[in-house]
Amino acid sequence: MSYIGLLISIVMAIIIGFIADFFVRNSMPGGIIGSMIAGFVGAWIGNLLLGSFGPIIGGFAVVPAIIGAILFIFVIGLITRGRR
């Protein structure tokens, strides 16, 4: 993978994490790094549950990645609320 491809993947993960955080309305801990992690994990979860469909940008199937990131942030929110 080239450096440009890696950079595009990181930017897409951050954007996907921010979009998912907006929908869940739950503050993802970790700021921009947390959003990036949510984007990567969400893409993985979304691909496992829904497969790969819709537009693919930077190696991410955008729709399943956003849905997976929403699920991930929702579960993280439940866990952090339960610990308080």
C-alpha positions as CSV (number, residue, x, y, z in Angstrom):
1,M,0.0,0.0,0.0
2,S,1.4,3.4,-0.9
3,Y,1.6,6.3,1.5
4,I,-1.2,8.1,-0.3
5,G,-3.4,5.0,0.0
6,L,-2.6,4.8,3.7
7,L,-3.4,8.5,4.2
8,I,-6.7,8.1,2.3
9,S,-7.6,5.1,4.5
10,I,-6.8,7.0,7.7
11,V,-8.8,10.1,6.6
12,M,-11.8,7.9,5.6
13,A,-11.7,6.1,8.9
14,I,-11.8,9.5,10.7
15,I,-14.6,10.7,8.6
16,I,-16.6,7.5,9.1
17,G,-16.0,7.7,12.9
18,F,-17.2,11.3,13.0
19,I,-20.3,10.5,11.0
20,A,-21.1,7.6,13.3
21,D,-20.5,9.7,16.4
22,F,-23.0,12.3,15.0
23,F,-25.7,9.7,14.5
24,V,-25.3,8.0,17.9
25,R,-24.9,11.4,19.6
26,N,-22.5,9.8,22.0
27,S,-19.2,11.4,22.5
28,M,-16.6,8.8,21.3
29,P,-13.7,8.9,23.8
30,G,-10.3,9.8,22.4
31,G,-11.2,12.6,20.0
32,I,-9.8,12.2,16.5
33,I,-7.9,9.1,17.4
34,G,-11.0,7.6,18.9
35,S,-12.9,8.4,15.7
36,M,-10.2,6.8,13.6
37,I,-10.4,3.7,15.7
38,A,-14.2,3.7,15.5
39,G,-13.9,4.0,11.7
40,F,-11.5,1.1,11.3
41,V,-13.4,-1.2,13.7
42,G,-16.7,-0.1,12.2
43,A,-15.5,-1.0,8.7
44,W,-14.5,-4.4,10.0
45,I,-17.8,-5.0,11.8
46,G,-19.9,-3.7,8.9
47,N,-18.1,-5.9,6.4
48,L,-18.6,-8.9,8.6
49,L,-22.3,-8.3,9.2
50,L,-23.4,-6.7,5.9
51,G,-20.7,-7.5,3.3
52,S,-19.3,-5.0,0.9
53,F,-21.8,-2.8,-1.0
54,G,-22.2,0.8,-1.9
55,P,-19.4,3.2,-2.8
56,I,-15.9,2.0,-1.9
57,I,-13.5,4.8,-1.0
58,G,-10.0,4.2,0.4
59,G,-10.7,0.5,0.7
60,F,-13.8,1.1,2.8
61,A,-17.3,0.1,1.7
62,V,-18.8,3.3,3.1
63,V,-22.3,2.3,4.0
64,P,-21.5,-0.9,5.9
65,A,-18.5,0.9,7.6
66,I,-20.8,3.7,8.9
67,I,-23.4,1.2,10.1
68,G,-20.6,-0.9,11.8
69,A,-19.1,2.3,13.4
70,I,-22.5,3.3,14.7
71,L,-22.9,-0.1,16.3
72,F,-19.4,0.1,17.8
73,I,-19.9,3.6,19.2
74,F,-23.3,2.6,20.6
75,V,-21.8,-0.4,22.4
76,I,-18.8,1.7,23.7
77,G,-21.4,4.2,25.0
78,L,-23.3,1.5,26.8
79,I,-20.1,0.1,28.4
80,T,-18.9,3.6,29.6
81,R,-22.3,4.5,31.0
82,G,-22.4,1.2,32.9
83,R,-19.0,1.9,34.4
84,R,-20.1,5.3,35.8
